Each structure stands twice: as C-alpha cells, then as structure tokens.
Amino acid sequence: MVRLDRIKVPNLDNFSLTIFIVSSLTSTEKERTMTEMKNNIRQRPNGTWEGRYYDVDGKQHSLYGRTKAIVKDKLASKRAEIVSGNSITETDLTIEQWGWAWMQTFKAGKIKHSTMDNYESDFRLHVVPYIGM
C-alpha cells in the first residue's frame, strides 16, 4: 500500500505550493488500515451508521445504530461474543434439540429443581408438539 501525503508550503507572493510525498506504509500503519477495513463502519445515506463484521463461518453481517459510537460498541461486544464462543450461528438443530440443550446448559443448577421440572414439562407439552419438530 502507498500513502500520499500533501504538504502546503507558503510562497512569498501569497501563493502556496503543494508538495505530494509518496511513501510506502509501515507495517504498523498497514495493520491499522487493515483493522479499520475489517471494522468497516460507515454512515448510511439516511444518517444512521452501519458496522459490518464476519462470523466464525466467514459470513458477513451488519449492525446498525444512530451514532458511530453505538455501532462501535455493538461491534466490540459482538466480536467479544464471537471470540468467547457464545456467538449463535445457523445450525441444523431443531427447536426441540435446541430447547433441551438450552435448559441443560443455561438453567440446570441455576434454578430450583421444581422450576426446572416446570420448564421441562411446559416445553414438552406446549412447545415441542407445535413448533419443536
């Protein structure tokens, strides 16, 4: 990559001379530029901001917000989610499989046994027969 710097030099006759300096980017500048390209935050024509990121499968997604700072925060939290492994991606799981896995992963041991029994019963009787297959 090449960087183009412009320097204005005042002249004695109230004219200014513009000098263009062409130099290659240092490795740190290349990394920063690539990071900025990966962040890919832009202002949309309607005034809102859009941030793009890639999930673990390499699929591109967009986040939206009213300000650049909001989108930057959303991107940071989404990246942290992806790095920690808590990111949800498309799978071939059915609603029933996902529901049982959710109860065992996020509820078992954290709620009363009777509450867990109620969750399991409600899920088995009211969710699985209608949308869980």
Secondary structure by P-SEA (a helix, b strand, c coil): cbbbbbbbbbccccbbbbbbbbbbbcaaaaaaaaaaaaaccccccccbbbbbbcccccbbbbbbcccaaaaaaaaaaaaaaaaaccccccccccaaaaaaaaaaccccccccaaaaaaaaaaaaccccccccc
